[in-house]
Amino acid sequence: MTDPSAPLIEIDNLEVDFEVGGRLFARAGQTKLRAVDGVSLELRRGETLGLVGESGCGKSTLGRTVLHLIKPTGGQVRFDGRALDDLDEIELRQLRRRMQIVFQDPFSSLNPRMSVGEAVAEPMLIHGLAGKDDWRPKVAELFDIVGLGPAMIDRYPHEFSGGQRQRVGIARALAAQPDFIVCDEAVSALDVSIQAQIINLLEELRTRLNLTYLFIAHDLAVVRHISDRVAVMYLGRIVEIAAKSDLFENPLHPYTEALLSAVPIPDRNAEINRQRILLPGEVPSPLSPPSGCALHPRCPKAMAVCRDLKPALRPHGEGHHVACHLYSEDNPGSF
């Protein structure tokens, strides 16, 4: 029997490498790109874990690797206590019903030649949750849950707005009756007013259906609204993770401080008077990441040790973890 207090998702030292082709990369001695570099995380049942970071930091790769859509180079993912690498094809297919994804672009994730009703029914048919003769009432029920009318079942994706298509994408994820959903930039392509509607829908569904979310985004205001905990990612590594209130009110890592300083404040005077933290330079290439702490070439608080030693993700207060030498027991001094 499953222990309800045990994490639903356990990620242990996960690594993902991609082979890089072409003569130019081979000549430079660069044949592998490390997209995810030693990530360890847990997702508790019924929580929303926000995952933030700049574009290209590995957020989407991590999310898809958790679902085993991308096979890891190293490390392990366990879902409900079962290691995904240990499952055969049939077992993985059965377990995958409980793990779904909502993509960033709702239009490209839908087949333009299938009606939206057929698209939502497909997971039901694949997993034996409905038959060819009885899927329509079940799809109509899902459409009602996500705020679409049952009369829309026979329409095609091009007949919907962006927000409506994302509701279809959510209905398709729910069709498999999952426990866990990866929301991969699920609202970033939508207008602000529509974003709020989709976020409220996701929160309602989480409570109603006892779902667990990995919510990947770059909009920190959205992440703050929907998440229970927030993990910050930089160049393939988790640099800080904490409860949302703790992270936003007491950021520890210099990269987290810089990210939060860019979040707009709905107060004109506070917005004018606050100090932005601008990190110099650009995000390094994952083809040739810096030694030691990957942030050290851009970090205003870098120390000598940062160039040589990669900081581990360590606890700093209850439920707050940070990967930074500033919070190690010995602080060896600055450059």
Order of alpha helices (4+ residues) and beta strands (2+ residues): beta-alpha-beta-beta-alpha-beta-beta-alpha-beta-alpha-alpha-alpha-beta-alpha-beta-alpha-beta-beta-alpha-alpha-alpha-beta-beta
